[in-house]
């Protein structure tokens, strides 16, 4: 018996992996986070499967269902939104599985920041502008942040910030980041990215809070901040395809290719 932690992706049922979809169709027990995973994702579960929405369940209740499945020799599809390794709350589930000697596997999924970049139609790592993405969140009612993991510390790097679980704290985002990025720094808020009611709001650190309030967004949103988000900008081409900068897969001369294969 195995518990499969399956990343369902950001919301669009077509963005789940083939492997994740196949496992949902094969497992006689399916536990899914109904507040974030659309029902279409788990429609492929067997007709006689035990399917439970865990949104209102506690950790112990969820684990007890897994223990029952283990006793019956039944595989479990534990379906989370996005990619389960990021704010998926699977660490505490895994700890209990290990303690009870229950096997598990993690099936990755499409994370929200990747879906947001796709919705924007742009790359997040722009040559000489931003080559790093910081995935973080803010301390509110959820688990506190470790010392040193602050927006201000991350802002000092100039990286693109993907801030989760922070849509109700836009004022603090503006306050902490403006000294480092500037009031005109591009900001994107992605609400329910890839869902039918997806909403993308573009603004700056000085305007985004008003736009979010006007749209009445209070949950299920990702905040992206950084100069790489500008819609039009001057930047150098990547060296990856620069003919003046050869590499092992694109040598300057045909003879170099022969020499590479002969070494």
C-alpha positions, 0 to 999 in steps of 0.5 A: 500500500502506498500514499501518493501525494499528488500535485494537482496543479494551480486549478486548470484540470488539464495541468495535472501531470499524466502520472498524477491523473493515472494514479487518481484513476487507480487508487481506491481511496482519494483524499483531496483538498477541496478548497483548492482542488477542483472536482474535475481533477478527481472525477477520474477516481474509480466509481467505487472509490472512497473520495473525501474532501479534506478541507474541513478535516483535521490532520489526525482525521486525515491520517486516520483515513490513511491508516484505515486504507493501509489496514485494507491494503488500499493505495491512497491518492492524497491530492494537493493543489499546485506542487505539494512540496511548496506550502503543501503541509505534507511534512507533518503528514509524512512524519506520521506515515514514517512513524506508522511504517506507511510507504509514500511517494510525491508526484510533483505538480505545476506550481502557482508561480509557473502558471502565473508566468504562463498567464502573463506570457513572459519569462521571469528570469530576464538576462541581466535584470533578474536571474533568481526567484524567491518563493516566500510568504508572510507571517499572519495567522499561519505559521510564523516565518523563521528569523531572517526570512523577511521580505526586506532581506529578500528584497536586498537581492533584487530578485523576483519575489513570488509571495504566497498567502499575503493578499490581505497584507498588501500595505505591508508589502508596499511598506517593506519593498518600496525602499529597495525596489522603488514605488514604480516597481512592477507588481502582478497579482494573480487571482485563481490563476488558470481557473475559469474566473482567473484575474490578473492585475498589473500595477506598481508598488504604489498602485497595486493595493488600491487595485486589489481592494477595488477587485475585492480579492481577499484570498487565493492569490499570488503576488509577484514583485520585481523589475523582470515583470515589466511588460516592455523593457530593454535587455540583452539576449541570452548567451544561450543562442549567441553565435559568438559564444560557442559551447559543446553543443554548438561549436564554432566550426564543424571540425570542433564537433568532430574533435568533441566526439573523438575525445 
